[in-house]
Each structure stands twice: as structure tokens, then as C-alpha cells.
């Protein structure tokens, strides 16, 4: 099980400098996984988290695939899964809007695997769409203890998400297309 990483400062490191370091790491990375690990570290330092995952939306939008997990035992990288129409998907993927689930009630509303999420000590979640070339290519998902996040944390996650777009495109095989 991942351990919490609550920063001493409620918003973690000096946000602009930390986001700049993420952008530099993303630009210098030689693999998508290196970019994803840099984003995981940046989010841990900026806002703290118990779980960090990335999902890409398979072209056509009917499926998603986990491409990164800070806890590969609980949330392994395991192929594709169907993404049926849900209010959460309408908000995040179709609407291109970040979603903040502040407590377990919100987590239960959004996710079928809410029991697993709770078992990891998580009860709040930020989901941010990762967008490139005019479409949502995936989501960045940051989870921690109940009520750990607010709109300030969402804004920092939204500022970090664009650094992931080229790596998502590489995973999806779109960079040369």
C-alpha cells in the first residue's frame, strides 16, 4: 500500500518552479514512462497523494487503458477496459473538465471500484483530462485521504497535465501520424 505524502506546505513546493521542473523533465525524457514518473513525483511534491494513475482514451472513446500506476499491485497496467457512458465520463472526457471528488460519497458515485479505492486509504480524487490536438487523449488521476484536496490542488493538477500530452501521444502511436 502506498503511504501518504502530505507536503509541509499545503500546496507543496513552490508551484511555478516545480511545474517548470516537470516541463523540463518531460522535454528531456527519452520514454513516456519517464515522463509519467516525473509527473507522479511532481504531483506528490506539489499536492501529495497516495495513488497516481494515468489512463489513455483509446481512439473512438469506447475503451480506456491504464498506462501508469504508482501502485501496480492494486492498479496494474492491464490491457483495455470498456468505458461506458457515465456522468463522470461526460464531465471529464466529453466535457474536458477536471473533476474533484472530495469524499467517499463522490468516489462511490463516480467509480465502480470504490471499495478498492477506500481500502488504499483514499477518499478524495482529482481527475484531469489530458488534451492534445483538440481532443482528450487520457486522464491524470490523483487520489489521497478523504477531504485532502480542494480547488487549489485541482488547479495545480490542471497546470501539470499538458506536460503529459506528448507522452500520451507517443503511447498511442500518434506522434508521426
C-alpha positions as CSV (number, residue, x, y, z in Angstrom):
1,X,0.0,0.0,0.0
2,X,1.3,3.5,-0.8
3,X,2.0,5.8,2.0
4,X,0.6,9.3,2.1
5,X,2.8,12.1,1.1
6,X,1.3,15.3,2.5
7,X,3.6,18.2,1.8
8,X,4.6,20.5,4.7
9,X,3.2,23.5,2.7
10,X,-0.5,22.9,1.9
11,X,0.4,23.4,-1.8
12,X,3.7,21.7,-1.7
13,X,6.8,23.0,-3.3
14,X,6.9,26.5,-4.9
15,X,4.4,25.7,-7.6
16,X,5.7,27.6,-10.6
17,X,9.3,26.3,-10.1
18,X,8.1,22.7,-9.5
19,X,5.9,22.9,-12.6
20,X,8.8,24.2,-14.6
21,X,11.0,21.3,-13.5
22,X,8.2,18.9,-14.6
23,X,8.2,20.6,-18.0
24,X,12.0,20.3,-18.3
25,X,11.9,16.6,-17.2
26,X,9.1,15.9,-19.8
27,X,11.1,17.6,-22.6
28,X,14.3,15.7,-21.7
29,X,12.7,12.3,-21.1
30,X,13.5,9.5,-23.6
31,X,10.4,7.4,-22.8
32,X,6.8,8.0,-22.0
33,X,7.3,6.1,-18.7
34,X,10.0,8.6,-17.7
35,X,7.5,11.5,-18.3
36,X,4.8,9.7,-16.3
37,X,7.2,9.0,-13.4
38,X,8.2,12.7,-13.4
39,X,4.5,13.8,-13.3
40,X,3.9,11.3,-10.4
41,X,6.9,12.9,-8.5
42,X,5.7,16.4,-9.2
43,X,2.2,15.7,-8.0
44,X,3.5,14.0,-4.9
45,X,5.7,17.1,-4.1
46,X,3.1,19.7,-5.1
47,X,-0.1,18.3,-3.5
48,X,0.7,14.9,-2.0
49,X,-1.1,11.7,-2.9
50,X,-1.5,8.0,-2.0
51,X,-2.2,6.9,-5.6
52,X,-1.4,8.4,-9.0
53,X,-2.6,6.7,-12.2
54,X,-2.8,7.7,-15.9
55,X,-5.4,6.3,-18.3
56,X,-5.4,6.9,-22.0
57,X,-8.6,7.0,-24.0
58,X,-8.4,4.6,-26.9
59,X,-9.4,6.3,-30.2
60,X,-13.1,6.1,-30.6
61,X,-13.6,6.6,-26.8
62,X,-15.2,3.2,-26.1
63,X,-12.2,1.9,-24.1
64,X,-9.5,3.2,-21.7
65,X,-6.2,1.7,-20.8
66,X,-4.1,2.3,-17.6
67,X,-0.6,3.3,-18.8
68,X,0.9,4.3,-15.4
69,X,0.3,3.5,-11.8
70,X,2.1,4.4,-8.6
71,X,0.7,1.2,-7.1
72,X,0.9,-1.5,-9.7
73,X,-0.2,-4.2,-7.2
74,X,-3.6,-2.6,-6.6
75,X,-3.8,-0.9,-10.0
76,X,-1.8,-2.9,-12.5
77,X,-1.2,-2.0,-16.1
78,X,-3.6,-4.5,-17.6
79,X,-4.9,-4.0,-21.1
80,X,-8.0,-2.2,-22.1
81,X,-11.4,-2.0,-20.4
82,X,-14.7,-0.7,-21.7
83,X,-15.7,2.9,-20.9
84,X,-19.4,3.0,-21.0
85,X,-21.3,6.3,-20.9
86,X,-21.3,7.7,-17.3
87,X,-21.9,11.1,-15.8
88,X,-18.2,11.1,-14.8
89,X,-17.1,10.4,-18.4
90,X,-19.5,13.0,-19.7
91,X,-17.9,15.5,-17.3
92,X,-14.2,14.7,-17.7
93,X,-13.8,13.1,-21.1
94,X,-16.6,14.6,-23.2
95,X,-16.7,17.9,-21.3
96,X,-12.9,18.3,-20.9
97,X,-13.4,19.4,-17.3
98,X,-11.4,18.5,-14.2
99,X,-13.4,16.6,-11.5
100,X,-12.9,16.8,-7.8
101,X,-14.4,14.1,-5.7
102,X,-14.0,15.4,-2.1
103,X,-15.2,12.4,-0.2
104,X,-16.2,8.7,-0.4
105,X,-19.8,9.6,-1.4
106,X,-18.4,11.3,-4.5
107,X,-16.0,8.3,-5.1
108,X,-18.9,5.9,-4.9
109,X,-20.8,8.0,-7.4
110,X,-18.0,8.0,-9.9
111,X,-16.2,4.7,-9.7
112,X,-17.3,1.0,-9.6
113,X,-14.0,0.2,-7.8
114,X,-14.8,2.5,-4.8
115,X,-14.2,-0.3,-2.3
116,X,-10.6,-0.9,-3.6
117,X,-10.0,2.9,-3.5
118,X,-11.2,3.0,0.1
119,X,-9.0,0.0,1.0
120,X,-6.0,2.0,0.0
121,X,-6.9,4.8,2.4
122,X,-8.1,7.1,-0.4
123,X,-11.3,9.1,-0.2
124,X,-10.7,12.1,-2.4
125,X,-9.8,12.2,-6.1
126,X,-8.8,14.7,-8.8
127,X,-9.3,13.6,-12.4
128,X,-7.8,16.0,-15.0
129,X,-8.3,15.4,-18.8
130,X,-5.0,15.3,-20.7
131,X,-5.7,17.0,-24.0
132,X,-3.7,17.1,-27.3
133,X,-4.5,18.1,-30.8
134,X,-8.0,19.2,-29.9
135,X,-9.1,16.0,-28.1
136,X,-9.0,14.3,-24.7
137,X,-6.3,11.6,-25.0
138,X,-6.4,10.5,-21.4
139,X,-6.8,11.4,-17.7
140,X,-4.4,12.1,-14.9
141,X,-5.9,10.7,-11.6
142,X,-4.6,11.8,-8.2
143,X,-6.0,10.2,-5.0
144,X,-5.4,10.8,-1.3
145,X,-7.2,10.6,2.0
146,X,-10.8,12.0,2.3
147,X,-11.0,15.8,2.0
148,X,-7.3,16.2,1.3
149,X,-7.9,18.2,-1.9
150,X,-9.6,21.4,-2.9
151,X,-9.8,23.7,-5.9
152,X,-6.2,24.9,-5.3
153,X,-5.0,21.3,-5.8
154,X,-7.1,20.9,-8.9
155,X,-5.6,24.0,-10.4
156,X,-2.1,22.6,-9.9
157,X,-3.0,19.3,-11.4
158,X,-4.5,21.1,-14.4
159,X,-1.3,23.1,-14.8
160,X,0.7,19.8,-14.8
161,X,-1.4,17.8,-17.2
162,X,-0.3,19.5,-20.5
163,X,3.3,18.2,-19.9
164,X,1.9,14.7,-20.3
165,X,0.3,15.1,-23.7
166,X,3.3,14.3,-25.9
167,X,4.0,11.1,-23.9
168,X,0.3,10.1,-24.2
169,X,0.6,10.6,-28.0
170,X,3.7,8.5,-28.1
171,X,2.0,5.7,-26.3
172,X,-0.9,6.0,-28.6
173,X,1.3,5.9,-31.7
174,X,0.1,9.3,-32.9
175,X,3.3,11.4,-33.0
176,X,4.1,10.6,-36.6
177,X,0.6,10.4,-37.8
